[in-house]
Amino acid sequence: MQHTHHCAASIARYVQAFVWMVDLYQHGFSDSQVAQLLEPGEPLVREYLAVYRHQKGYFFDQGMRPTHKAEIIALYEAGLDEAEIARRSQHTPASVGHYSRHYEK
């Protein structure tokens, strides 16, 4: 691993920016739309998203947010019905039902 001269706060900002860019990209925003929304400049967005696209098959497939299972269970515990959970989580009702039934056991 290579050492860096950046402080922890700077690294945290870079990681948060990366997470936001990837999240917007995963929700269908183009590189230029992400740059307009977050204002880091299009070259930086392209660079970050190029890293994401290159690494996607390794550890970014699930994203950096809680897993879809954790998200579904949290909504289930909050008392939402399966149809609303499916809509919010963008998963099929069958998947939501599967996670809900297995969680109760």
C-alpha positions as CSV (number, residue, x, y, z in Angstrom):
1,M,0.0,0.0,0.0
2,Q,1.3,3.4,-0.9
3,H,1.5,6.1,1.8
4,T,-0.2,9.4,1.4
5,H,0.4,12.9,2.7
6,H,-3.3,13.6,2.9
7,C,-5.0,14.0,6.3
8,A,-7.8,11.7,7.3
9,A,-10.4,14.5,6.8
10,S,-9.3,15.0,3.2
11,I,-9.5,11.3,2.5
12,A,-12.9,11.2,4.0
13,R,-14.0,14.0,1.7
14,Y,-12.6,12.2,-1.3
15,V,-14.4,9.0,-0.4
16,Q,-17.7,10.8,0.3
17,A,-17.4,12.5,-3.1
18,F,-16.7,9.2,-4.7
19,V,-19.7,7.6,-3.1
20,W,-22.0,10.4,-4.1
21,M,-20.8,10.3,-7.7
22,V,-21.2,6.5,-8.0
23,D,-24.7,6.7,-6.4
24,L,-25.8,9.3,-8.9
25,Y,-24.3,7.3,-11.8
26,Q,-26.0,4.1,-10.6
27,H,-29.3,6.0,-10.6
28,G,-28.9,6.9,-14.3
29,F,-27.2,10.3,-14.2
30,S,-24.6,11.0,-16.9
31,D,-21.1,12.2,-16.1
32,S,-21.9,15.8,-17.0
33,Q,-25.1,15.7,-14.9
34,V,-23.1,14.4,-11.9
35,A,-20.6,17.2,-12.4
36,Q,-23.4,19.8,-12.5
37,L,-25.0,18.5,-9.4
38,L,-21.9,18.1,-7.3
39,E,-19.7,20.8,-8.9
40,P,-16.4,19.0,-8.7
41,G,-15.7,19.6,-12.4
42,E,-16.3,17.2,-15.2
43,P,-12.7,16.0,-15.5
44,L,-12.7,14.8,-11.9
45,V,-16.1,13.1,-12.3
46,R,-14.8,11.3,-15.3
47,E,-11.7,10.2,-13.4
48,Y,-13.7,9.0,-10.4
49,L,-16.3,7.2,-12.5
50,A,-13.5,5.6,-14.6
51,V,-12.1,4.1,-11.4
52,Y,-15.6,2.9,-10.5
53,R,-16.2,1.3,-13.9
54,H,-12.8,-0.4,-13.8
55,Q,-13.4,-1.8,-10.3
56,K,-17.1,-2.5,-10.7
57,G,-16.7,-6.2,-11.1
58,Y,-14.6,-6.5,-7.9
59,F,-16.1,-4.8,-4.9
60,F,-18.4,-2.0,-6.0
61,D,-21.3,-4.2,-7.3
62,Q,-23.2,-3.9,-4.1
63,G,-22.4,-0.2,-3.7
64,M,-21.2,1.5,-0.6
65,R,-24.5,1.8,1.0
66,P,-26.0,-1.0,3.1
67,T,-26.8,-4.1,1.2
68,H,-30.2,-4.3,-0.5
69,K,-31.2,-7.0,2.1
70,A,-30.4,-4.6,5.0
71,E,-32.3,-1.8,3.3
72,I,-35.3,-4.1,2.8
73,I,-35.3,-5.3,6.3
74,A,-35.0,-1.8,7.7
75,L,-38.1,-0.7,5.8
76,Y,-39.9,-3.9,6.9
77,E,-39.0,-3.2,10.5
78,A,-40.3,0.4,10.0
79,G,-43.7,-1.2,9.3
80,L,-44.0,-0.6,5.5
81,D,-45.9,-3.1,3.5
82,E,-44.2,-5.2,0.9
83,A,-45.5,-3.2,-2.1
84,E,-44.1,0.0,-0.7
85,I,-40.8,-1.6,0.2
86,A,-40.5,-2.9,-3.3
87,R,-41.2,0.5,-4.8
88,R,-38.7,2.3,-2.5
89,S,-35.9,-0.3,-2.8
90,Q,-36.5,-0.9,-6.5
91,H,-36.7,-4.6,-6.0
92,T,-39.4,-7.0,-7.1
93,P,-42.3,-7.8,-4.7
94,A,-41.1,-11.4,-4.8
95,S,-37.6,-10.5,-3.5
96,V,-39.1,-8.3,-0.8
97,G,-41.3,-11.2,0.3
98,H,-38.4,-13.6,0.3
99,Y,-36.3,-11.4,2.6
100,S,-39.3,-10.6,4.8
101,R,-40.3,-14.3,5.3
102,H,-36.7,-15.4,6.0
103,Y,-36.2,-12.5,8.4
104,E,-39.1,-13.5,10.5
105,K,-37.7,-17.0,11.0
